[in-house]
Amino acid sequence: MDHFQFDAPSQATSSAPVVPAAETSPQNVHTSTQTFNQIGILHHPMKPESVQLAGEIANFLIGQGVQEIWRASAWDPEAVLDRLHTADLLITLGGDGTLLRAARMGAPYEAPMLGVKMGKLGFLAEILPEDWQSPLLQVLQGDYWLEERLMVRACVQRPVEGSGEMYVVCEYDALNDVVVSRGDLARVVRISAHLDGEYLTTYSCDGVIVSTATGSTGYALAVGGPILPPELRNILVIPIAPHLSMDRAVVLSEGSEVRLQAFADYHPMLTVDGQVVVELQDDDQVVVTGSPHAARFIRLYDRNYFYQHLMDKLRWTDGNR
């Protein structure tokens, strides 16, 4: 991990300009007067161009008088977590996967993220690698707004042998989704679902997705789920390839609890944001709730950017418009 530190400027600088808040701003949309003095740059270790760009951005930040800059691979959580407690801002260089990793690491520290899109299809990144200096300068000057997005927490619980109690095996936060699925075998799995302690149904399917609004444009969208705007704090439950069982998505209110249990003669899998995989044992239950942490994104677009941005990314826009 590269680390740069500089003495604070001897002359006080004027306060950063503030973007006026909309009269009816939702709770998860904020303007900010925060200035950034300690910035982390996370690159994609398998994209050499992102490593090069990380160096260029670091040099640019030096020229702008940023006091402390550090660089690390987004795939090196030990190095990143060692510095996160001091980070005012995380700049990620990669695709949405890099931002998902950054969100899971940075959310407990309330570190805002600014994504530079270097992947194939990016819904979360804000700026492009060929045009980053002007937007980054805009951010340093305080001309941005802050968007907070719900994350979910998946907790794997396992019964204590000989008692009716459960203990926690592991837990993970996710920005997109958590999925309980059949794993590698091309066989259906039966998954029971309880919502807020009440039985809903048992799916016969390839898996069940529990998604945030952010994840509604990912895996959930691919299996026919609804598109939710990112400011919503709802949880979406939708089966994957259901067979002779409930085949509709369920949208839950904020604060809901989803409890899933898979039944199979093999080990099903829990997947978190498509990046963390846990092999489930017999009688394991996966409990999904809203996380106490939120992902925070630096935004330069207009506040009503989401739908047009989505249509452009998916190429659904009328070409004659």
N, C-alpha and C positions, 0 to 999 in steps of 0.2 A: 504494500500500500504506500503510495506517495503522499507526502505531507509537506505543506508549505505554511509558514507562519510569518506574519509581518507585524511590525509595530503599528499601533493605531495612529492615524494622522494627527499631527500636532494641532491642527486648526479644526475646530468643530465645524461640522457640515450642517447645512440647513435641513430641516425635517423634510421627508419625502412627500411628494404630492399625493393626495388621496383621491381615489375615484369616488364620485358621489354615489351613495347607496340609493337603490330604488326605493320608492316610498313603501312598497309592500314586498320587501325582500323576504324570501323564505328563511327559516331558521338555519338552514345549512348552507346559506350563501352569505359571504361576509366580504366587506371591503377591509383593507388593512393598512396601517401605517408602519408595519414592521419593516425594518431594514435588515439586510442579511450581511452578517459579519463573519460567519463560519459556515462554509458551504462544502458539502460532500458531492463528489462526482462519481457515479456508478456506471461502469462500462460493461459491455457484454464480452465475456472472455473469448468467445468464438467468432467475434467480429473484429478483425484487426483495425478496420476503419474507425470503430468506436473508441479503441484505445488511442489512436492518433487524434481523434476529435477531442477526447478528454484532455489531452495535453494542450491543444489549442484553446479550449475553453478556460483551462486553468491560467494560461498566460494572459488571456483577455481579462479575467477577474483580477489578476495581479495589477494590470494596468488601470483597473477601476478602483483600486485601493481596498479590495476586500482583505480583511485582516488575516483570515486563516482559511486555507483550502486543503482538502484531502481527497485522494482518489483511491478507489478500490474496485475490485470485481464485484458485481451484483451477486455472483455465485459464491462469494466468500463471506458467509454471515458472521464468522468470528471477527474478521477484520472490520466489517461494517458496524457490528454492534459495539465494538470497542470504541467507536468514535461518535455514535449516534446521539449520545447524551449532550453533545456540544453543538449539534448541527442545527442551524437556522433554516437550511434549505437543502434538499436533495435534488440533484440534476441527474436524470437517468438517460443513458444512451443505449437504445435498443428498441425492441417492440413492446407490445403490451405485456408480454411475459416478464420483461425486466421491471416494468412498473408494478406488476403484481408482487414480485419478490420484494421490491422496495417498500410497498405498502404494508406487507406483513411484518417487515422489520421496523419500519419507521413509525407506524401508527401509534404504538405505545408511547412514543416520544413526541407526538404531535408535530412531527416534521413534515412541512409541506413539500410537495413534489412537483417538479417541472420536467416533463418528458420531451426528449428529442427523438422523433420517430426515425428509427433505423430498421424497422421490421417491414413485413409485407403488407399487413393490414392493421393499422393502429387506430383504435377508438379512443384511447386514453391520452396519447401523447399530444402535446400542444404545438410544438414547433418542428421545423424541418431542418435536416443537417446542412442543406445548402443556403439556408437563410436563418441563422440563429443569433447573429450579433445584435441586430436591432431589437428583436423581441427580448433578448436577455437584458439588454440595457434598459428596456422599458420596465422589466421586472425590478431591476436594481433601483430604478427611480420611483418605485412604488405604484406604478400605473398598472394595476392588475386587480382581480378579485379572487376570492378564495372559495372553493367549492368543497363541501364535506360530503362524503358518501358513506352510507351504511356498510359495515362489514358484518359477517356472521362468524360465530364461533361453533366449531364442531368438537364435541367431547365424546370420546369412546369410553363407555362404561362396561365393566365386566363384573358378574356376580362373584361374591366371596363364597368359596366352597363351604357348604354346610350351613349357610345363612341366607336370609333374603336381602341382604345389603349388597350394594354395588360400590365398586371403587373405580377411580378414574385411571385409565390406562395412559391416555395422552389427550391433548387438546390443541387445536390449531385455529387460528383466525383465517378467514378467506375474504377476499374482496369480490371475486366473481361467484364462486359456487363451491359446494361440496357435493360429491356424488357417491352413492352406495351402488355398486354394480357387480356384475357377475365375474369381472376380471377377464382372464384370457380365454376361458372356455366359451364356446358358442352354444350355450344352454341358458334357458331362462332361469331367473332366480325369483323366489317369492319374498317380497319385502312388505312387512306390516308397517303401517303408519298411524301414529297417534298424534293428535294436535291438541296442545294444552291439556294433556292427560286423558283425552277422550279418543276412543278408537275411531279412525276414519275408514280405512279399507286395507286390504292386502293386495298388492300389485303382483301380477305375474308378468315379468318384463325383463329387459336387459339391465335396468337400473332405475334409480330415482335421483333426480337433481333437486337440490335445495339451493335456490339462487337469490342473490340480491338484485336490486334494480340494475346495477352495473352489469351483472352477469346475464341479464335478460337479453342482451345482444350477442351473447356467446353461444355456449353449448345449448342453453335453453331455447334460444331462437332456432337453432338447427333442428330441434325436435318439435317445432311448431308452437312454442310458447309465445306469450304476448310480450310486446315491447313496453317496458316501464321507463319513464323518465328518471334520470339519475338522482333527483332530489327526493324521490319517494323512499320511505324507510320500511317498505313492505318486504315480505319474504315470499318467494314463489316456489311452489312444489309441483314438479311435473315428471311423469314417468317417461322412460326411454323405451320405445317399441313395446308398449303394453299388449298382452295377448289375452283376450277374453276377460279383461278387467278394466277398471276405471281408466279412461284415456284422456281426461281433461286436466288442465292446469288448475291449481288452487292458489289464489293470492291471499296471503294472510296479513293481518294487521300488525303494526309494530308491537313488539313485546311478546309475540307468539313463540311457543316452543314446539319443535317438531322432533318426534322420537321415532327412529327407524330401526327395524331389526330384520336381518336377512336370514332366510332359511334355505339351506342347500346342503348337498353332500360333498361340498368342496368349500374352500375358503373364499368368500366374497371379498371385495376390495372397497376401501374408502379412499377417495381421491380428493385432494384439497387444491383448488385453483389449477387443476391439471398438472400439478408439480410435485405434490407430496402424496405418497402412496402408503397406506396402512393395510396390512392383511388382517381381516377380521376373523376372530375365533367364534366357535359355537357359543350362543347366548350373549354375544356382544351386542350392545345397543349404542346407536349413534344419536346423540342429543344435539340438536342445532338450535341456537338462539341468536339474537342480536349480540354482537360483540360490544363491550364497553368502549372500544376504540373505533375511531373513524379514519378513513383515508382522506387526506387533504390535498387538493390539487390547485396549483396556480393556474388561473385562467386569464387569457387575453381576449378570447372571443366575446361577442355580445352574450348577454345572459340567456337569451333565448336560442342559443346556438344548436341545441341538441338534435332536433329533428332534421334540420337541413344538413347538418354534419353527418348524421346517420345515413340519410338518403344518398349523399355524395359518396360516402365510403362503400355502401352496398351497391352503388350504381343503379339505384332505383329511380333516380330523378328523370323526369321527362326531358329528353334531349332537345326538344323544340322550345323549351321554356325560355 
